[in-house]
């Protein structure tokens, strides 16, 4: 199972850097750039779909992690309030968490 907390730490370490794609110019290779420099260089010209995915993931993944956290908290609160403290799911840690009061 994916470690969302580790993913969150990776995203937070990037700070507020925005990524953009820039084509080869002035002797620099095509690549993904932030205001601090090159994030990734491409040997071959990537297609637009891959560029959009990589650049979009910079903002999209943190937003997805926020949604995962929100939904997890809602499930936890619902399960606790309704007395359903034994959810069957792939993540067994949820069962443990549900046996205590939500934070």
N, CA, C and O atoms as a GROMACS GRO file, in nm:
protein
  412
    1UNK      N    1   0.084  -0.118   0.000
    1UNK     CA    2   0.000   0.000   0.000
    1UNK      C    3   0.089   0.125   0.000
    1UNK      O    4   0.196   0.126   0.061
    2UNK      N    5   0.045   0.226  -0.066
    2UNK     CA    6   0.122   0.350  -0.079
    2UNK      C    7   0.131   0.423   0.055
    2UNK      O    8   0.034   0.425   0.131
    3UNK      N    9   0.245   0.482   0.084
    3UNK     CA   10   0.266   0.557   0.206
    3UNK      C   11   0.236   0.705   0.179
    3UNK      O   12   0.323   0.780   0.136
    4UNK      N   13   0.111   0.746   0.205
    4UNK     CA   14   0.069   0.883   0.177
    4UNK      C   15   0.142   0.985   0.264
    4UNK      O   16   0.165   1.098   0.220
    5UNK      N   17   0.177   0.948   0.385
    5UNK     CA   18   0.249   1.040   0.472
    5UNK      C   19   0.388   1.071   0.414
    5UNK      O   20   0.433   1.185   0.419
    6UNK      N   21   0.454   0.969   0.361
    6UNK     CA   22   0.586   0.991   0.298
    6UNK      C   23   0.570   1.077   0.173
    6UNK      O   24   0.653   1.164   0.148
    7UNK      N   25   0.465   1.052   0.096
    7UNK     CA   26   0.439   1.136  -0.022
    7UNK      C   27   0.418   1.281   0.019
    7UNK      O   28   0.466   1.372  -0.048
    8UNK      N   29   0.347   1.303   0.128
    8UNK     CA   30   0.321   1.438   0.177
    8UNK      C   31   0.452   1.507   0.213
    8UNK      O   32   0.472   1.624   0.181
    9UNK      N   33   0.543   1.436   0.280
    9UNK     CA   34   0.673   1.493   0.318
    9UNK      C   35   0.752   1.534   0.194
    9UNK      O   36   0.816   1.639   0.192
   10UNK      N   37   0.748   1.450   0.091
   10UNK     CA   38   0.819   1.481  -0.033
   10UNK      C   39   0.762   1.609  -0.095
   10UNK      O   40   0.837   1.696  -0.139
   11UNK      N   41   0.629   1.619  -0.098
   11UNK     CA   42   0.565   1.738  -0.156
   11UNK      C   43   0.597   1.863  -0.075
   11UNK      O   44   0.625   1.968  -0.132
   12UNK      N   45   0.594   1.851   0.056
   12UNK     CA   46   0.622   1.967   0.141
   12UNK      C   47   0.766   2.013   0.128
   12UNK      O   48   0.794   2.132   0.141
   13UNK      N   49   0.858   1.921   0.103
   13UNK     CA   50   0.999   1.957   0.087
   13UNK      C   51   1.021   2.045  -0.036
   13UNK      O   52   1.118   2.121  -0.042
   14UNK      N   53   0.932   2.035  -0.133
   14UNK     CA   54   0.945   2.117  -0.254
   14UNK      C   55   0.905   2.261  -0.231
   14UNK      O   56   0.938   2.348  -0.312
   15UNK      N   57   0.834   2.288  -0.124
   15UNK     CA   58   0.790   2.424  -0.098
   15UNK      C   59   0.687   2.468  -0.200
   15UNK      O   60   0.606   2.388  -0.246
   16UNK      N   61   0.691   2.596  -0.235
   16UNK     CA   62   0.591   2.650  -0.328
   16UNK      C   63   0.642   2.663  -0.471
   16UNK      O   64   0.588   2.739  -0.551
   17UNK      N   65   0.746   2.589  -0.503
   17UNK     CA   66   0.804   2.594  -0.637
   17UNK      C   67   0.703   2.549  -0.742
   17UNK      O   68   0.642   2.443  -0.730
   18UNK      N   69   0.685   2.629  -0.844
   18UNK     CA   70   0.599   2.592  -0.957
   18UNK      C   71   0.687   2.536  -1.068
   18UNK      O   72   0.801   2.580  -1.086
   19UNK      N   73   0.636   2.440  -1.141
   19UNK     CA   74   0.711   2.379  -1.250
   19UNK      C   75   0.653   2.423  -1.384
   19UNK      O   76   0.533   2.442  -1.399
   20UNK      N   77   0.743   2.440  -1.480
   20UNK     CA   78   0.703   2.472  -1.617
   20UNK      C   79   0.790   2.390  -1.712
   20UNK      O   80   0.898   2.345  -1.676
   21UNK      N   81   0.742   2.371  -1.834
   21UNK     CA   82   0.822   2.305  -1.937
   21UNK      C   83   0.879   2.412  -2.027
   21UNK      O   84   0.809   2.505  -2.066
   22UNK      N   85   1.009   2.399  -2.059
   22UNK     CA   86   1.072   2.493  -2.151
   22UNK      C   87   1.150   2.414  -2.255
   22UNK      O   88   1.226   2.323  -2.224
   23UNK      N   89   1.127   2.453  -2.381
   23UNK     CA   90   1.199   2.389  -2.491
   23UNK      C   91   1.346   2.433  -2.490
   23UNK      O   92   1.382   2.536  -2.432
   24UNK      N   93   1.428   2.352  -2.556
   24UNK     CA   94   1.572   2.382  -2.564
   24UNK      C   95   1.594   2.524  -2.614
   24UNK      O   96   1.536   2.567  -2.713
   25UNK      N   97   1.680   2.596  -2.542
   25UNK     CA   98   1.716   2.732  -2.583
   25UNK      C   99   1.846   2.774  -2.517
   25UNK      O  100   1.876   2.732  -2.405
   26UNK      N  101   1.920   2.856  -2.584
   26UNK     CA  102   2.045   2.910  -2.530
   26UNK      C  103   2.138   2.803  -2.473
   26UNK      O  104   2.204   2.826  -2.372
   27UNK      N  105   2.144   2.688  -2.538
   27UNK     CA  106   2.234   2.582  -2.495
   27UNK      C  107   2.180   2.496  -2.381
   27UNK      O  108   2.247   2.402  -2.339
   28UNK      N  109   2.062   2.527  -2.331
   28UNK     CA  110   2.001   2.446  -2.226
   28UNK      C  111   1.908   2.344  -2.289
   28UNK      O  112   1.838   2.375  -2.385
   29UNK      N  113   1.907   2.222  -2.234
   29UNK     CA  114   1.820   2.116  -2.284
   29UNK      C  115   1.676   2.146  -2.250
   29UNK      O  116   1.647   2.223  -2.158
   30UNK      N  117   1.585   2.084  -2.326
   30UNK     CA  118   1.442   2.092  -2.291
   30UNK      C  119   1.424   2.026  -2.156
   30UNK      O  120   1.490   1.927  -2.125
   31UNK      N  121   1.334   2.081  -2.077
   31UNK     CA  122   1.314   2.019  -1.947
   31UNK      C  123   1.205   2.085  -1.865
   31UNK      O  124   1.141   2.181  -1.907
   32UNK      N  125   1.188   2.030  -1.747
   32UNK     CA  126   1.095   2.085  -1.648
   32UNK      C  127   1.177   2.176  -1.558
   32UNK      O  128   1.281   2.136  -1.506
   33UNK      N  129   1.130   2.298  -1.539
   33UNK     CA  130   1.205   2.398  -1.464
   33UNK      C  131   1.121   2.456  -1.351
   33UNK      O  132   1.000   2.469  -1.362
   34UNK      N  133   1.188   2.492  -1.242
   34UNK     CA  134   1.126   2.572  -1.137
   34UNK      C  135   1.203   2.704  -1.136
   34UNK      O  136   1.298   2.722  -1.212
   35UNK      N  137   1.162   2.794  -1.050
   35UNK     CA  138   1.235   2.921  -1.043
   35UNK      C  139   1.376   2.903  -0.990
   35UNK      O  140   1.457   2.996  -0.997
   36UNK      N  141   1.407   2.784  -0.936
   36UNK     CA  142   1.540   2.757  -0.880
   36UNK      C  143   1.632   2.681  -0.975
   36UNK      O  144   1.748   2.658  -0.944
   37UNK      N  145   1.579   2.643  -1.091
   37UNK     CA  146   1.663   2.572  -1.186
   37UNK      C  147   1.592   2.453  -1.248
   37UNK      O  148   1.471   2.436  -1.234
   38UNK      N  149   1.669   2.372  -1.317
   38UNK     CA  150   1.615   2.257  -1.389
   38UNK      C  151   1.578   2.144  -1.293
   38UNK      O  152   1.659   2.104  -1.209
   39UNK      N  153   1.457   2.093  -1.306
   39UNK     CA  154   1.409   1.981  -1.226
   39UNK      C  155   1.436   1.851  -1.299
   39UNK      O  156   1.475   1.751  -1.238
   40UNK      N  157   1.417   1.850  -1.432
   40UNK     CA  158   1.439   1.730  -1.514
   40UNK      C  159   1.470   1.770  -1.657
   40UNK      O  160   1.402   1.855  -1.714
   41UNK      N  161   1.571   1.709  -1.714
   41UNK     CA  162   1.605   1.734  -1.855
   41UNK      C  163   1.558   1.617  -1.939
   41UNK      O  164   1.550   1.503  -1.892
   42UNK      N  165   1.527   1.644  -2.064
   42UNK     CA  166   1.485   1.540  -2.157
   42UNK      C  167   1.587   1.524  -2.269
   42UNK      O  168   1.630   1.623  -2.329
   43UNK      N  169   1.626   1.402  -2.295
   43UNK     CA  170   1.716   1.373  -2.406
   43UNK      C  171   1.641   1.389  -2.537
   43UNK      O  172   1.689   1.453  -2.630
   44UNK      N  173   1.522   1.329  -2.544
   44UNK     CA  174   1.435   1.343  -2.659
   44UNK      C  175   1.320   1.436  -2.622
   44UNK      O  176   1.284   1.450  -2.505
   45UNK      N  177   1.264   1.498  -2.722
   45UNK     CA  178   1.150   1.588  -2.697
   45UNK      C  179   1.030   1.506  -2.648
   45UNK      O  180   0.981   1.420  -2.721
   46UNK      N  181   0.982   1.531  -2.526
   46UNK     CA  182   0.867   1.455  -2.474
   46UNK      C  183   0.738   1.501  -2.541
   46UNK      O  184   0.730   1.612  -2.594
   47UNK      N  185   0.637   1.415  -2.537
   47UNK     CA  186   0.510   1.457  -2.595
   47UNK      C  187   0.432   1.541  -2.494
   47UNK      O  188   0.458   1.537  -2.374
   48UNK      N  189   0.336   1.617  -2.545
   48UNK     CA  190   0.261   1.711  -2.462
   48UNK      C  191   0.187   1.642  -2.348
   48UNK      O  192   0.176   1.699  -2.240
   49UNK      N  193   0.136   1.522  -2.370
   49UNK     CA  194   0.063   1.451  -2.265
   49UNK      C  195   0.154   1.425  -2.145
   49UNK      O  196   0.112   1.446  -2.031
   50UNK      N  197   0.277   1.380  -2.169
   50UNK     CA  198   0.370   1.356  -2.058
   50UNK      C  199   0.411   1.486  -1.988
   50UNK      O  200   0.422   1.490  -1.866
   51UNK      N  201   0.432   1.590  -2.066
   51UNK     CA  202   0.467   1.719  -2.007
   51UNK      C  203   0.355   1.768  -1.916
   51UNK      O  204   0.378   1.808  -1.802
   52UNK      N  205   0.231   1.764  -1.968
   52UNK     CA  206   0.116   1.809  -1.889
   52UNK      C  207   0.101   1.727  -1.761
   52UNK      O  208   0.069   1.782  -1.656
   53UNK      N  209   0.125   1.596  -1.770
   53UNK     CA  210   0.114   1.510  -1.653
   53UNK      C  211   0.219   1.546  -1.547
   53UNK      O  212   0.187   1.562  -1.429
   54UNK      N  213   0.344   1.559  -1.590
   54UNK     CA  214   0.453   1.587  -1.495
   54UNK      C  215   0.434   1.723  -1.428
   54UNK      O  216   0.443   1.735  -1.306
   55UNK      N  217   0.406   1.825  -1.508
   55UNK     CA  218   0.389   1.959  -1.453
   55UNK      C  219   0.262   1.964  -1.367
   55UNK      O  220   0.263   2.024  -1.260
   56UNK      N  221   0.155   1.901  -1.412
   56UNK     CA  222   0.030   1.899  -1.337
   56UNK      C  223   0.040   1.823  -1.206
   56UNK      O  224  -0.026   1.858  -1.108
   57UNK      N  225   0.122   1.719  -1.204
   57UNK     CA  226   0.136   1.638  -1.082
   57UNK      C  227   0.198   1.719  -0.969
   57UNK      O  228   0.174   1.690  -0.852
   58UNK      N  229   0.276   1.819  -1.002
   58UNK     CA  230   0.341   1.902  -0.900
   58UNK      C  231   0.236   1.967  -0.809
   58UNK      O  232   0.256   1.974  -0.688
   59UNK      N  233   0.126   2.013  -0.867
   59UNK     CA  234   0.018   2.072  -0.789
   59UNK      C  235  -0.092   1.970  -0.760
   59UNK      O  236  -0.158   1.976  -0.656
   60UNK      N  237  -0.112   1.878  -0.852
   60UNK     CA  238  -0.222   1.782  -0.840
   60UNK      C  239  -0.204   1.680  -0.730
   60UNK      O  240  -0.300   1.646  -0.661
   61UNK      N  241  -0.082   1.628  -0.713
   61UNK     CA  242  -0.062   1.524  -0.611
   61UNK      C  243  -0.083   1.578  -0.470
   61UNK      O  244  -0.150   1.511  -0.390
   62UNK      N  245  -0.030   1.695  -0.434
   62UNK     CA  246  -0.061   1.747  -0.300
   62UNK      C  247  -0.212   1.767  -0.279
   62UNK      O  248  -0.263   1.741  -0.170
   63UNK      N  249  -0.282   1.812  -0.383
   63UNK     CA  250  -0.428   1.829  -0.370
   63UNK      C  251  -0.496   1.693  -0.351
   63UNK      O  252  -0.590   1.682  -0.273
   64UNK      N  253  -0.449   1.591  -0.421
   64UNK     CA  254  -0.504   1.456  -0.404
   64UNK      C  255  -0.477   1.404  -0.263
   64UNK      O  256  -0.563   1.339  -0.203
   65UNK      N  257  -0.359   1.431  -0.211
   65UNK     CA  258  -0.326   1.388  -0.074
   65UNK      C  259  -0.417   1.458   0.028
   65UNK      O  260  -0.457   1.397   0.127
   66UNK      N  261  -0.448   1.585   0.004
   66UNK     CA  262  -0.540   1.656   0.092
   66UNK      C  263  -0.677   1.590   0.090
   66UNK      O  264  -0.742   1.576   0.194
   67UNK      N  265  -0.721   1.548  -0.028
   67UNK     CA  266  -0.851   1.482  -0.040
   67UNK      C  267  -0.851   1.345   0.028
   67UNK      O  268  -0.949   1.308   0.093
   68UNK      N  269  -0.743   1.270   0.013
   68UNK     CA  270  -0.730   1.140   0.082
   68UNK      C  271  -0.742   1.160   0.232
   68UNK      O  272  -0.812   1.085   0.300
   69UNK      N  273  -0.674   1.261   0.285
   69UNK     CA  274  -0.679   1.288   0.428
   69UNK      C  275  -0.821   1.327   0.471
   69UNK      O  276  -0.871   1.279   0.572
   70UNK      N  277  -0.886   1.414   0.393
   70UNK     CA  278  -1.021   1.458   0.426
   70UNK      C  279  -1.118   1.340   0.428
   70UNK      O  280  -1.198   1.326   0.520
   71UNK      N  281  -1.110   1.256   0.325
   71UNK     CA  282  -1.199   1.140   0.317
   71UNK      C  283  -1.172   1.041   0.430
   71UNK      O  284  -1.265   0.985   0.488
   72UNK      N  285  -1.045   1.019   0.462
   72UNK     CA  286  -1.010   0.928   0.572
   72UNK      C  287  -1.067   0.978   0.704
   72UNK      O  288  -1.121   0.902   0.783
   73UNK      N  289  -1.054   1.109   0.726
   73UNK     CA  290  -1.107   1.167   0.849
   73UNK      C  291  -1.260   1.154   0.855
   73UNK      O  292  -1.316   1.126   0.961
   74UNK      N  293  -1.327   1.173   0.740
   74UNK     CA  294  -1.472   1.159   0.736
   74UNK      C  295  -1.515   1.015   0.762
   74UNK      O  296  -1.612   0.992   0.833
   75UNK      N  297  -1.444   0.920   0.705
   75UNK     CA  298  -1.476   0.778   0.728
   75UNK      C  299  -1.457   0.746   0.875
   75UNK      O  300  -1.540   0.679   0.937
   76UNK      N  301  -1.346   0.794   0.931
   76UNK     CA  302  -1.317   0.769   1.072
   76UNK      C  303  -1.427   0.827   1.160
   76UNK      O  304  -1.477   0.759   1.250
   77UNK      N  305  -1.466   0.951   1.135
   77UNK     CA  306  -1.569   1.016   1.216
   77UNK      C  307  -1.702   0.943   1.201
   77UNK      O  308  -1.771   0.920   1.301
   78UNK      N  309  -1.740   0.907   1.079
   78UNK     CA  310  -1.866   0.836   1.057
   78UNK      C  311  -1.866   0.702   1.129
   78UNK      O  312  -1.962   0.666   1.196
   79UNK      N  313  -1.757   0.629   1.114
   79UNK     CA  314  -1.749   0.496   1.176
   79UNK      C  315  -1.758   0.507   1.328
   79UNK      O  316  -1.824   0.426   1.392
   80UNK      N  317  -1.693   0.606   1.383
   80UNK     CA  318  -1.696   0.622   1.529
   80UNK      C  319  -1.836   0.662   1.576
   80UNK      O  320  -1.889   0.605   1.671
   81UNK      N  321  -1.895   0.761   1.507
   81UNK     CA  322  -2.027   0.810   1.547
   81UNK      C  323  -2.136   0.705   1.530
   81UNK      O  324  -2.230   0.700   1.609
   82UNK      N  325  -2.124   0.623   1.429
   82UNK     CA  326  -2.227   0.522   1.403
   82UNK      C  327  -2.201   0.392   1.479
   82UNK      O  328  -2.284   0.301   1.475
   83UNK      N  329  -2.088   0.384   1.547
   83UNK     CA  330  -2.054   0.262   1.620
   83UNK      C  331  -1.997   0.152   1.532
   83UNK      O  332  -1.977   0.040   1.579
   84UNK      N  333  -1.971   0.182   1.407
   84UNK     CA  334  -1.913   0.084   1.314
   84UNK      C  335  -1.761   0.094   1.321
   84UNK      O  336  -1.698   0.158   1.237
   85UNK      N  337  -1.707   0.031   1.420
   85UNK     CA  338  -1.563   0.046   1.443
   85UNK      C  339  -1.481  -0.067   1.382
   85UNK      O  340  -1.361  -0.076   1.409
   86UNK      N  341  -1.542  -0.151   1.303
   86UNK     CA  342  -1.467  -0.261   1.244
   86UNK      C  343  -1.488  -0.263   1.092
   86UNK      O  344  -1.554  -0.353   1.039
   87UNK      N  345  -1.433  -0.165   1.026
   87UNK     CA  346  -1.442  -0.160   0.880
   87UNK      C  347  -1.349  -0.264   0.820
   87UNK      O  348  -1.236  -0.280   0.864
   88UNK      N  349  -1.396  -0.333   0.720
   88UNK     CA  350  -1.312  -0.428   0.647
   88UNK      C  351  -1.252  -0.355   0.528
   88UNK      O  352  -1.324  -0.309   0.438
   89UNK      N  353  -1.122  -0.344   0.528
   89UNK     CA  354  -1.055  -0.277   0.417
   89UNK      C  355  -0.912  -0.328   0.406
   89UNK      O  356  -0.865  -0.406   0.490
   90UNK      N  357  -0.844  -0.284   0.303
   90UNK     CA  358  -0.707  -0.330   0.282
   90UNK      C  359  -0.613  -0.273   0.387
   90UNK      O  360  -0.515  -0.338   0.424
   91UNK      N  361  -0.639  -0.153   0.434
   91UNK     CA  362  -0.550  -0.090   0.530
   91UNK      C  363  -0.594  -0.126   0.671
   91UNK      O  364  -0.687  -0.066   0.725
   92UNK      N  365  -0.529  -0.223   0.731
   92UNK     CA  366  -0.566  -0.272   0.864
   92UNK      C  367  -0.544  -0.166   0.972
   92UNK      O  368  -0.601  -0.177   1.080
   93UNK      N  369  -0.462  -0.064   0.944
   93UNK     CA  370  -0.439   0.039   1.045
   93UNK      C  371  -0.566   0.118   1.072
   93UNK      O  372  -0.581   0.175   1.181
   94UNK      N  373  -0.659   0.122   0.978
   94UNK     CA  374  -0.784   0.193   1.001
   94UNK      C  375  -0.862   0.125   1.112
   94UNK      O  376  -0.920   0.193   1.196
   95UNK      N  377  -0.865  -0.008   1.113
   95UNK     CA  378  -0.934  -0.079   1.221
   95UNK      C  379  -0.880  -0.038   1.357
   95UNK      O  380  -0.957  -0.016   1.450
   96UNK      N  381  -0.748  -0.028   1.369
   96UNK     CA  382  -0.688   0.011   1.496
   96UNK      C  383  -0.729   0.153   1.534
   96UNK      O  384  -0.766   0.179   1.648
   97UNK      N  385  -0.722   0.246   1.436
   97UNK     CA  386  -0.756   0.384   1.463
   97UNK      C  387  -0.900   0.399   1.507
   97UNK      O  388  -0.930   0.483   1.592
   98UNK      N  389  -0.990   0.321   1.452
   98UNK     CA  390  -1.131   0.334   1.479
   98UNK      C  391  -1.169   0.289   1.618
   98UNK      O  392  -1.281   0.315   1.663
   99UNK      N  393  -1.080   0.224   1.687
   99UNK     CA  394  -1.111   0.176   1.822
   99UNK      C  395  -1.088   0.286   1.927
   99UNK      O  396  -1.113   0.264   2.046
  100UNK      N  397  -1.042   0.400   1.883
  100UNK     CA  398  -1.023   0.514   1.974
  100UNK      C  399  -1.107   0.630   1.926
  100UNK      O  400  -1.154   0.629   1.812
  101UNK      N  401  -1.126   0.728   2.009
  101UNK     CA  402  -1.203   0.845   1.969
  101UNK      C  403  -1.125   0.924   1.866
  101UNK      O  404  -1.002   0.932   1.873
  102UNK      N  405  -1.196   0.983   1.769
  102UNK     CA  406  -1.127   1.065   1.669
  102UNK      C  407  -1.065   1.188   1.733
  102UNK      O  408  -1.112   1.238   1.835
  103UNK      N  409  -0.958   1.235   1.671
  103UNK     CA  410  -0.887   1.354   1.725
  103UNK      C  411  -0.968   1.480   1.706
  103UNK      O  412  -0.924   1.588   1.746
   0.00000   0.00000   0.00000
